[in-house]
Amino acid sequence: MLARLCVVLIATVAVGGLLWPKPGLVRAGQEKPSASGYKVLEPIRNGSLTVFPVVASKSYATGEFLTLDEGLRSGEVVVTEYGNVRGLVRRPNSPSIQRDGAEVNRLVLVNNSDRPLLLLAGEIVAGGKQDRVIGMDRIVPSESDPIDLNVFCVEPGRWVATSDRFGTSGATYGSAATGAAGGSSAKASSGTLMAQPSVRAKAMADKDQGQVWAEVRKQQESMAVKVEGASPAMPNAAPLRATSSYAVVMENKDVKEKVDEMAKPIEQNYQSLIKQLRDRKAVGVVVAVNGRVIWSDVFASTELLEKYWPKLVRSYASEAVATRVKGGEATSTQAESFLADMQGRRQTIESEPGVFRHTEINGDGFKAFELTSLLPKTGFDVHVAKMAE
């Protein structure tokens, strides 16, 4: 049975302080956190990209959550076109879905694992009749019946099935695994792409398919210009303009080289920093491009941040590569202010009772999105994303 979200509240309220946990007790010799419960550390910079690590006064147990990449790789999570839902219903007494046609903005997901699944807005699933980007953070309970996903197409030029089910994009990310003794070893794994912030914003905030397509085309053209600028004598940009697929553009050899050039120093420095800051509860980042703070991703634990970090940093780097405007340098004070300003004019809450609550905050010059777990023994914010407008 398709689960339906219940719109609980749309009201004009001041929500400052509701999204961020209250700071815990501070022992002698410890650094006092900010009023939000988070502290921004010194930035890591590479070219036009600046990342400010964020540490928290409190961390939560998140080991129970399954990520989309983990679920797709193991086969425990199935994503398919809306018309293929028959036969996936788990409970025999549940009514089957009668629609047979695929729809651009709808997919069906089944979580066959015994762990709750965490989905983040901006994750791209490849396959079916078009690649899609997830439009909203949510939690899918373990051993679920088919869940109706609201998604947006990021491949407007195709409506022919390449597979019955969706999988990872084929993107390969490097990561560092920390051993018991504190050492690390490099490894690589394939996974879904994370759309860059400008594309994520159109899906999360605007919720408009036309604007998502327009932004995909804009970023496609920006990447083509960057590739042409790097090799003006070579026709490297032609394939980028020929495809309508956002994923194909981002996995293009020349684009990947440009993104790697921007992302790898940041990723390596941050991996090293996370090891040093594990005890200080490093849980997220504030991101600036060309001197302007544009985004933040904050998680409930360091463990969750580490799982998402390889594809997050590449999404930030893609934004920096595609942005042509030159700017100055963002400061730690600006990043701290960005995190602390959560006073909103309106909040919209959607929830699935006993599973999750999703809160959208509209403020002056920003939008924020909070995913709160309502599963037993949780009740904490799993992920908070904030974007500058």
C-alpha positions, -999 to 999 in steps of 0.1 A, spaced: 0 0 0 13 34 -8 20 54 23 6 90 23 22 118 41 -1 139 63 3 177 62 1 186 99 7 223 101 12 254 79 16 284 101 34 317 105 57 312 135 91 321 148 110 289 149 144 301 161 159 275 185 135 247 176 157 231 151 190 230 170 196 209 201 203 227 234 240 227 243 250 202 269 270 207 301 305 220 296 333 206 317 363 225 329 388 231 301 362 224 273 353 250 247 319 264 253 296 258 223 275 285 207 239 291 216 227 268 188 247 239 202 270 239 172 304 255 166 321 263 133 358 255 131 385 270 109 378 266 72 393 242 47 398 261 14 406 250 -22 402 275 -50 367 289 -49 353 263 -25 354 267 13 341 242 38 337 250 75 335 219 97 308 219 123 310 202 157 281 196 180 276 196 218 257 164 215 257 133 192 231 105 188 232 68 181 224 64 143 239 30 136 205 16 130 198 37 99 204 22 64 216 46 36 202 44 1 236 34 -13 239 5 12 203 -7 5 207 -6 -33 241 -23 -32 228 -51 -10 195 -55 -30 175 -50 2 160 -17 -12 141 -18 -45 132 14 -65 110 10 -95 87 30 -118 52 36 -104 36 13 -129 57 -17 -117 44 -18 -81 23 -49 -85 39 -79 -69 59 -58 -45 32 -55 -18 44 -74 13 12 -79 33 -14 -102 16 -43 -82 29 -30 -49 15 -49 -37 -17 -27 -37 -48 -21 -6 -68 -42 -6 -100 -23 20 -121 -1 6 -148 16 38 -162 49 52 -151 48 89 -141 76 114 -143 74 126 -107 66 94 -90 86 63 -81 80 34 -58 104 22 -31 104 -9 -10 126 -14 20 131 -51 25 158 -47 52 153 -50 89 166 -14 94 149 19 87 161 36 55 173 72 54 167 91 22 182 125 15 168 151 -9 193 155 -37 202 118 -40 199 107 -77 187 72 -86 197 60 -121 176 37 -144 140 32 -152 127 55 -179 145 86 -166 170 93 -139 153 110 -109 164 131 -79 147 126 -45 128 158 -35 125 155 2 143 139 32 124 111 47 127 78 67 112 45 54 105 20 81 120 -15 80 103 -42 59 80 -16 43 52 -20 18 57 1 -13 63 38 -6 53 65 -30 83 87 -36 79 123 -49 109 128 -73 120 151 -101 134 141 -134 170 151 -141 171 135 -176 144 152 -197 155 137 -230 147 100 -222 115 81 -216 126 46 -225 133 21 -198 170 10 -195 161 -13 -166 130 -23 -145 147 -11 -113 168 18 -103 203 15 -89 235 34 -82 247 58 -109 280 40 -113 299 69 -96 329 58 -76 339 76 -45 371 73 -25 368 72 13 389 65 43 382 38 68 395 42 103 408 12 121 408 3 157 442 17 162 433 50 146 450 43 112 432 45 79 431 27 46 418 41 14 389 23 -3 364 31 -30 327 23 -34 301 30 -60 269 49 -51 243 73 -60 252 108 -70 243 138 -48 230 167 -69 249 199 -64 233 225 -42 217 246 -70 199 215 -83 190 203 -49 175 237 -41 151 235 -71 138 201 -60 137 208 -23 125 244 -21 108 252 -55 94 217 -60 89 225 -96 99 201 -124 103 229 -150 128 247 -127 147 215 -120 151 209 -158 161 245 -163 188 243 -136 201 209 -150 205 225 -184 222 256 -169 247 234 -150 252 213 -181 261 243 -201 284 257 -173 303 224 -172 307 224 -210 321 259 -209 346 248 -182 357 218 -202 361 239 -233 382 264 -214 405 237 -201 410 222 -236 399 247 -262 415 227 -291 396 195 -282 359 188 -288 355 175 -252 324 196 -245 303 182 -274 291 151 -255 281 173 -226 258 193 -248 245 162 -266 231 145 -235 201 155 -214 213 134 -184 226 152 -154 243 120 -142 260 115 -175 274 150 -174 287 146 -139 303 112 -148 320 126 -179 357 120 -178 367 156 -182 341 169 -158 352 143 -132 387 155 -135 377 191 -129 355 181 -99 383 159 -85 407 187 -87 384 208 -65 371 180 -43 401 158 -34 421 182 -13 390 192 6 379 155 11 414 144 22 418 173 47 384 168 61 389 130 65 420 138 85 402 164 105 373 141 113 397 116 129 410 144 151 376 157 159 357 124 164 356 130 202 344 165 196 314 153 176 320 166 141 286 164 125 284 186 94 297 215 73 289 250 62 297 255 25 308 287 8 315 292 -30 334 323 -42 331 339 -8 294 335 -4 279 310 22 253 290 3 246 258 22 249 236 53 244 199 60 243 188 96 237 153 108 228 136 141 262 119 144 297 118 130 290 83 117 262 96 94 283 125 82 312 101 73 288 79 52 275 108 32 307 129 31 323 114 -1 293 123 -23 285 155 -5 319 170 -10 317 162 -47 284 179 -49 299 210 -33 329 208 -56 306 205 -87 289 237 -76 322 255 -73 334 243 -107 302 253 -124 301 288 -108 319 314 -129 315 345 -107 346 355 -88 344 365 -52 363 369 -20 367 346 10 339 337 35 348 340 71 341 318 101 320 345 116 298 345 85 295 307 86 286 308 123 259 334 117 245 313 89 241 284 113 227 305 141 200 323 121 170 301 122 143 326 128 115 318 103 84 335 91 66 302 84 70 265 89 54 236 70 53 202 86 47 169 69 48 137 89 43 100 89 32 92 125 57 70 144 82 73 116 94 108 108 85 145 108 98 168 80 98 206 88 104 232 62 114 267 76 111 298 55 131 327 68 146 360 56 170 350 29 171 312 36 151 280 37 159 251 61 147 215 61 147 194 93 142 156 93 132 143 128 130 106 135 99 95 154 109 59 155 111 42 190 141 54 211 149 83 188 130 116 187 161 135 174 169 155 142 187 131 118 195 157 92 192 194 88 199 212 55 199 249 51 202 269 19 207 306 12 183 322 -12 
